Every structure is written in C-alpha cells, then in structure tokens.
Amino acid sequence: MSLPRPARRVIEIKPVIDPDAKVYPRSIQGVFQRWRWGFVWLTQLVFYGLCWLPWNGRQAILFDLEARRAYLFDLVLWPQDAIYLALLLILCALALFLFTTVAGRLWCGYSCPQTVYTELFLWIEKLVEGDRPRRIKLDAAPWSPRKLRIKATKHALWLLVGLWTGISFVGYFTPIRELTHNLATLSLGPWESFWVLFYGFATYGNAGFLREQMCIYICPYAQFQFVMFDRDTLLIAYDKERGEPRGSRAKEVDAKAAGLGDCIDCSICVQVCPTGIDIRNGLQLECIGCAACIDACDQVMDKMNYPRGLIRYATENAVQERLPRRDIIRRALRPRVLTYLLIFLTATSATAWSLLTRPPLKVDIIRDRTTLSREAADGSIENVFRLRVINASEQAHSYTVRADGLPTLSFAQPAQISVGPAATGDATLILKVDPGAVRMGTHPIRLTVTDATDPGVSRTEATKFFVP
C-alpha cells in the first residue's frame, strides 16, 4: 500500500506584462513612498559624496588600480588582500538571502540602483512632462516644437544625471579631483573617457528606457527569488477574502448589502506600480516589493471610510489564517531565518576580526634565480634572496631583518630596509654560512622582518638555503 504524497506548494507565475506597452507610473504619497525617497537620498549622498571625502591627505575611498592598492578610510588593501573582496561578496549574498527570506524583495523595492535611479528619472520626467495623464497625452500627441522642447529638456537632464553618475563612479578609481580637473581642461585619458561614457549611458539607458524590463527580464535575482520564499515570508499581499467580489460603488453604498468586497476596482494600485502589474492577481515575478500599491490603496480606503490594509505587508499564512501581527513577527524567527542569521553574523564577525588584527606588514622572499649558491672569497657559501616588504600603514617605517635556522648563518651586509607610507620596498639579501659549518643539500631557514620602532610588528617567512 503506497502512502499519499504530501501536497506541494506551487507558486503560479503568470505571463509577464506586454514588453511593448510603456508603463506610466502614477505619483503617490504615503509612508512607503517617503521611505523609498529616504533611501534614494541616503544612497545617493553616500555614492556621490564619499568620493569627495578627504582622509589623511587623500581620498577616503579610492581603488587605485595603477598603484595596485585600495584605500578604505584607514585601511590600505593590496592585491594580496583579494580574499577580503571575496568575503565581501559572500557577506552581501548572505545578507540578500537573509532579508529575502524574512521580507521578500526589500532590496529591490528600496535600495537597488535600478530602483533608485528609475525613481530619480521618473521624478525628473514628472517635473518636466507632468503627472501620468499628461505624460500619456504628450506621448500620444503628434510631434510639434513644444513636444520636442519638452522631450529634449527631459533627456538633457537625464543625460546630465547619467554622466555625473559615470564621473562619480570613475572617481572611485581615479582621484575625483584629478578626474574633474582633467575633464574641465579636456585632458581626460582614453580609459577614463570610455568608462565615464559607458556608465553614464548605462545609467541613462537603464533608468530612462529599460526600467521595469531590467527587473523582469535581465536581473537574475528576479528569476530565483522564489526559491528563498516560503509561506511565512513577508511580502505585499492583496486580501482577496476581504476585497472580493470587487466593484465600483458610491461612497454611501453599503458594500455588504450590495454583495461587494472592499475593493472598488479603481485600478489606482495598477497605475502606481512601476512594473505595471495588478497586485490583486497574487504573487508575481514582476513585483519588486516597492509598496507603492499599499500607499495608493490605503488612501482609497481612507476616502471610502474603509479600514486600511486591503493591500498590505503580510505573509501567505497570515492572510489565509487571519494571523495577528505578533504571530507574523514570531514566525519570522523560524529555523531557516535563524540559520541564515547565524551564518551571516559568524562570517561578519570573522571578517571584522581579521581586518582589525591584520598586521600592517607583508613580506615576500624570492630566491635569486640566476644561481642557487656561490662561494665567496673567504670560502663561505652565499645565497642571494630578493626581499619585498609591503608597508600597509600610511606612515613611513624602517625594518630590520634577522635570519636563523643554521649554524653561523649571517648577512654579508647589514640587512635593513626603509619603506614609505602605503608603499613597497625591495632589497637584496646576501646570506652566508662558514665553510664546512653545514653539510651539503637544502636546509630550511627563517627570515624575520621587524619594525625598527615597534618590535610587536613583525613577519616571519620560511625559505631554503642551498649548500653545494
């Protein structure tokens, strides 16, 4: 006798919107719109402002590819620190998984650059062309000098924002003051010119034209987000039990007596949606979780003297089982969320500890490849090494070198090297042993590089000494 299979949760993905139909989002005011604009200002103040922030006589954040080092406030990173870039990407992925499991596409709706710049470009479009009805009417009208002037003004402002975005982005790789000076004097290099134009026009195209197409067809996150959803994930939901059957009615009409739900079928929730979907059709791939429909529906409910929350942040279980808010919060702390949180906090703590305890000194020892060993005039055996010292601090330092591991092992000349701030120093080391003190073969030795002013800063590297 076979046991019945458990019911599987199936998410219906409805056909996407017509890619040829232009979406004209309607302007809306409300709590979530203010939150969204708060994140627009916050992200842009950080992005446009940090590249201008001075720090220790230089730019606070600078990825100097030519010098092969990165400055992050007091932190100086070298190519050998590429592991921290991998850790940063892992932390970002873990944070994305955690937030998505708890509250759906919060990143998409509030902080994603595509959402932020689309919101900014829509604001410019509204400022120049007017709100939704006027924009629709303008696009439908035949070309005229007035229409050409309005469209040219809008696109000129879009291009200015896009180009400034490109300049700011490149300003994190080429010092922004040097970059803007070269731009003003028309002496910008070919690579800087290419990347400024590339990112400028990418911003212009993505936020001005592609908009919802980026979120629906191009962004990979939209395609696999549902893997991280479950029935207790907080998302934007339409309460069908309360809203259906929908239908228009006058304000004084008793909806229950007329056999109607609270939804008056005004379609304003569709008009404000930046991707042009109808949230009343249920969970959809195109929904970016911006909550514009919640603000719109709440305003309609206020006008009709109905309670708010016909469209709200809720979970599938909360809508189906009519759960109160405290149960929604309690179910948010479920095993999947706690697992993601534990992994994220562990990885974040380990990365922070590694950065805080990271020594401001890196050492590489390279053998001279021209000869394994040589005999000096006094009969001693010499090996030649190339020492490279990386000073990861922003102060000049002098370092002493000590060798041990073999009897009579010493330097043929004083071993000391001075390295400038955030710089690399090279020196040639000649190590020798007395004749007959060591048998022939390869012997392990250790070289210790120590800060002359701070003995606590030192690095020991192992290498080999060859005796013929």
N, C-alpha and C positions, 0 to 999 in steps of 0.2 A: 504494500500500500504506500503510495507516494504522498508525501506531505505537501500541502498547498504552498506555493511560493509567496513570500511576503510582498505586499504591494509596494511598488517602486514609485518614488516621487518623480513626476515628469513635468518639466518646465516647457510650456509651449512657446516656441519662438515664432512669432508672427512675421509675415513678409515685411521687409523693410519698406520705408516710405519711397515714393517715386523720386529717383535721383534727379530727374529733370525739373521737378517742382521746387521753386525757390521758397525758402521759409522766411517769413516776415515776423519775427518775434515782437509781440506787443509789450510795451513798457509796463512795469508793475512796481508797486511799492509794498513793502512789508518787512517782517522780521528777517526772513531768509534772504531777501534782496539786500538788506543792509549788511548782513553777514557776508554775502558774496562780494559786495563792494569793499567791505573791510579787508577781505583777503586780496582783492585787486590792489588796493593801496599798499598793503603790507608787502606783498610780493614784489611790486614794482619799486617801492622805496628801497628794499633790500637789493634788488637786481641792479637798478640804475645808480644806487648810492654807494654800494660797497666798493666799487672800482675807483671811486674818488676819495675814499677814506685814507688819510696818511697814517703811517705806522712806522716808527723807528727810522724816519727819514726816507721811507719808500712807500709803495702802495700796500695796503693792508692785505689784500688778496691778489696774488699775481702768480700765474703759471708761466714762468719764463722758460719757454721751450728752447730758446737759443742757448741760455746758460745751463739748461737741463736741471732746473730746480724750481720748486714751488714754495711760495710764501703764504702761510695762513696765519695771520696775526704774528704771534711769537714763534710759530712753528715753521721750520725750514725742512722741506722734504726733498729727497734726492731720488734718482732712478732706482736706487736700491730699496726705496720705501714704497715701491709699487704695490706691495701687499696691502697697504692701507687703502689704496684705491679699490682693490677687490673687496676688502672688508666693508668699505662704504657702500658699494653696490649691494652687497649681501644685506646690510642693515636696511637699506632702502627697500629691498624686496620683502624682507620680513615685516617691516612697518606697513607696507602696502597690503600684505596678506592679512595682517592683524586688523587693520582698520576696515578692510573689505569684509572680513568675516563678521565683524561687530556691526558695522553700519553701512554696508554696501559701497557705492561709488562716491564716498565723500571726497576723495582726491579729485575725481573727475569734475564734480559739481562746484568745487570751491577753489582749488589750488593748481589744477593742471594748467600749464602755459597756454594750451589751446583754448580752454575755457576763459582764462583771464584776458587773453588778447582778443578773443571774439567779443567778450563783454565790452572791452575798451573800444573796439572798432564799431560795435553796434551803438555805443554812446555817441561816437563821432557821427555816425550815419543819422541818428535821430536828431542831433544838433543841427546838421546841415539840411537834411531832407524832410524832417518831421517824423511824427509817430507812424504807426503801422498803416492806417488808411491812406495817409498822404504818400507814403513810400510806394504802396501798391498802385495808387493813381499815377504817380510820377513815372513808374516803370511802364505802365500801360500807355502812357501818352506818347505821341509821335515826337521825334527829335525836333528841338527848337533851340534858339540861343539861350533861353532861360534854363532848359533842361541840361544843355551842355555845360553851362556855367556851374550849376549845382553839382553835377556829376564830377566835373573837373576839380571843384573845390574839395569834395569828399575824398577823391582819390589822391589829391595832393597832400591832404592831411594824413591819410593812411600811409602814403609813401614816407612822409617825414617821421612818423612813429616807427615804421619799419626800419628805416635807415638808422635812426637813433638807437633802436634795439640792436642792430648789427654792429654799430660803433661800440656800444656798451659791452656787447659780448666779446668782441675782439679786444676790448680794453682790459679784459682779464688775462690776456696772453701777451699783449704788448702794452707797456705802461700807458694808461689812458691819457695822461697829459702830453706825452710824446706823440701819441696817436692823433689827438685832436690838433696839436701844433702842425704835424705833418699834413693833416687834412686841410687845415687853413692855408698852408703855404703850397698846397698842391704838390707835395713831395712824398706822398704815401707810396710805400713799396707795393710791388705787384701782388704779393700774397695777402697783405693786409687789405688791399683794394678788393681782391677776389672774395675774401671771407666777409668783409663788411657788406658787399653787394649780395652775396649768397644768402646770408642770414637776414639781411634786410628784406629782400624779395621773398624769402621763405615765410617770414612773418606776414608780409603784405598778402601773399597768396593764401596762406593757411587761414588767417583770421578774417580776411576780406572776402574770399571766394569759396574755399573748401568748407570751412566752418563745420557744420554737422557731418559732412562727408568724411572728415578726418576721424570723428568719433565712431562712425558707423562702419566704415569700410577699411580704413587704413590702420588705426590704432590697434595693436594686438591685444591690449588689455581688455578691450570690449568683447573680444572673442572668447576669452577664457574666464571672465569674471564669475560666471555662474558656477564654476567648479568650487568656488570658495563660499557660495551662498548655502544656507540651509533654512529651515522654516523659522528659525529664531534670529535670522539676520535682519537688522533694522533697515528698512527701505521705504520708499514712497509708495503708499498703497491707497487705493480707492475702495471705500467701504460700500460694496455692492448691496449688502443686505439693507443698509440704510438708504442708499441713493436710488435703487431701482424699485419700480419702473420710473425712468426719468421722463421728464416732460415739462414744457413751458407752462407757466401759470401766472396769474396776477398775484401781487403780494398778499392781498386779503383772502385769497382762496385757501380753504382748509385742504392741505395736501392729502391727509389720511382719508378724508371724506371723498376726495376725488380719486382715490386709489393710486396716488403717486408717491414716489420717494422724494428725498430732499434734493436730488439733482434736478435743476431746472433746465438742463440741456442748453446752457448759454454758450458753450464751447469756448469760453474765455480761457479755461485750462489748456486748451489746444493752442490758442492764439499766442499765449505767453511762452510756450515750450520752445527752446532754442533748437530742438531737433524735429519739431513738428509732429510729435506723436500724440495720441489720445491716451492718457494715463488710465482712463476708465476701461481700457481693453486688457488691463492686467500687466504683469511683469513683462518687460520688453527689452530687447537687446539695445535699442536706441536710447533708453532712458539714462541720462548721465547723473541723475540724483541732485539736480540743482535746486529743487524745491520751489521753482517759480510757480508751479501749478498750485502748491499749498497756499502761497500768498494770495493768488488770484481767487481760489475757491473760498478762502476764509473771508475775503472782502464781500463776495457774493452772498455768503451765508449771513454776514452781518446785515446786509441790506434787506434780506428776506426775514430777518429775526429768527433764523435757524441757528442751532449750536454749531460752532466751528468743528473742524475735524473730519468732514466728509472725505477730504483728501488729507492725509497726514503721514508723518513718520510712524511706522508700525511694523510689526513682523507678520508673516503669514499666519502663524499660530495665534497672535494677538487679535487679528481681525476675525479669524474663524471662531475662536473660543471666547471672544469679548474679554480679553485679559486686561486688568488694570495696569497702570504704568509701573507699579512696583514689581509686578511679575515679569514685565518686559526687561527691567533692569536686572532682576535676579537671574533670568535665563541668559542674559548676556555673558555671565560668568560661567560658561559651560566648558567642558574639557578641551574642546578644540581651541577656544579663545585663550584659556589658561596655558595651553601648550605653546601657542604662538608667543604669548606674552613672556613666558619663562625663557624661551629660546632668544627672543629679542633682547630682553634685559641682560641675559648672560653674555650674549655677543657684544652688546653695547658696553657693558662693564669691562669685559676683557679688552676691547679696543681702546677704551679710555685709559685703562691701567697701562697698557702697552705704550700709549703715547706719552703719558705722564712720566713713566720710568725709562723712556727711550734715551739712551746716552747720546750726548751731543758730539760724538766722535765715532767715525767709521774708518776702518783700516783695511787695506788690501796689500798683500805681499805677493809679488810676482818674481819668479826666478829669472835671471838673465838667460835668455835662450841661446845666446851665441856660444856659450861654453858652460859645461857643468861645474868645472872647478879648474883652478890653476895653482901653480906652485910659485910662491913669492921668492924674492932674492935670498931671504933668510931661511928658506926651506919650509916655511909654514904653508899650509893648504888654505886657499882662499875660495870662497863662494860669493858671487855677486847677486844682490837682490834689488828689486825695484820696489820702493815703499811709496804707497799713495795714502795720504791722510785727508779725510774729509772733515772739515770743521762745520758741524751742523748748527753752531750758535752764531750770533751776529756780533761777536767780539773777536778780535784777533787773539790767537793763542800760540804759545811755543810748546813743543812736545819733546820729551826725551825718549830714547829707545833703549831698551835693555834686552839682551839675548841670554838664554840659558838652555840647558839640556845636554851639554857636552863639556868634558874637562877642557880647560884652557881656552874655551870659546870666548872670543872678544872681537871688538871692532878695530879695523885697520885705521880708522879715522873717527873723530868724535861724531856720534850719532845724535843729531838734534835738528829739528825742523820747525820753522815758523809758518803759520798759515793764517791768512787774512779772514775777516768775518765772512761767514757763509761761502767759503771758498775751498778749493782743493789744492793741496801741496804735494809735490813729488820730490823724492830724494833717492840717491843711490847708496845702498849699504854694502859695505865690504866686510864680511865676517871671515875670521881665520881661526885655525887651531894649530898648536905647535906640532912640529914634525914628530911622528911616532906616538902622539898622545891618543890617537883614535885609530881603531882598525879600519881597513878599507870597507867601503859599502855606503849605504844610505842610512842616515841617522835622523830621527825626529828631533826638532828643536822648537823653541818657542820665542817669539818676539813680542815684547810688551811695550806699547806706546802709552806714555803717561803725560798728562797735562803738567807742565812745569810749575804752575801756580796752584793747582788743585789736584793733589795726588789721588783723590777719590774718582777722578775721571780717567779711566784707562781702558785699553782694549788689548787682549792677548790673542795672537794668531799663531797657528801651528804651521810649520813648513818643514822642509828636508834639507839636510846638509850632506853633500856628497864628498866622499874621500876616495880618490882613485887607488 
